[in-house]
């Protein structure tokens, strides 16, 4: 009977870490077994605790911008804003939403 590539009768042998590895393959899956990546000598100091917290007003401004942007777009389409339907209301609404989403990415 011809031998198949699936291991055809050979049992997996435990590697150095205690797990089973396939015959003919590296145990860790690295391209170069046994190679250790050197650590960088560059020190990165931790972020100070006072810089990790956003100010108390930050989430309120963030939500205000998102809600006002959404309201500007919706109210423009239902013709409630003064001056009738205008592209400037849409640009202002989209701008407020973009600023709100940008603030959300920096919120801690």
MOCORBEL-V500643 format. One record per pair of residues at least 6 apart in sequence whose ideal C-beta (glycine too) atoms are under 7 Angstrom apart, sorted by sequence separation. I is the first residue (numbers start at 1). J is the second residue. D is the distance in Angstrom with one decimal. If there is no record, write none. Layout:
BEGIN
[[I J D] [I J D]]
END
This chain:
BEGIN
[[14 20 5.7] [15 21 4.3] [21 27 4.4] [75 81 5.1] [79 85 6.0] [26 33 4.5] [12 20 3.8] [13 21 6.7] [81 89 5.5] [12 21 6.4] [76 85 5.9] [12 22 6.2] [17 27 6.8] [76 86 6.9] [16 27 6.5] [15 27 3.6] [10 23 5.5] [76 89 4.1] [76 90 5.9] [7 22 6.7] [7 23 6.9] [72 89 5.3] [73 90 6.0] [72 92 5.6] [73 93 4.0] [72 93 3.4] [70 93 7.0] [69 93 4.5] [72 96 6.8] [69 94 6.8] [69 96 3.3] [70 97 6.9] [68 96 5.3] [69 97 3.7] [65 96 4.8] [66 97 6.1] [69 100 6.4] [65 99 5.4] [66 100 4.0] [65 100 3.6] [62 100 5.5] [65 103 7.0] [62 103 4.6] [61 103 7.0] [62 104 5.8] [62 107 6.5] [59 107 6.7] [58 107 6.2] [54 107 5.3] [54 108 5.0] [53 108 5.8] [52 108 5.2]]
END
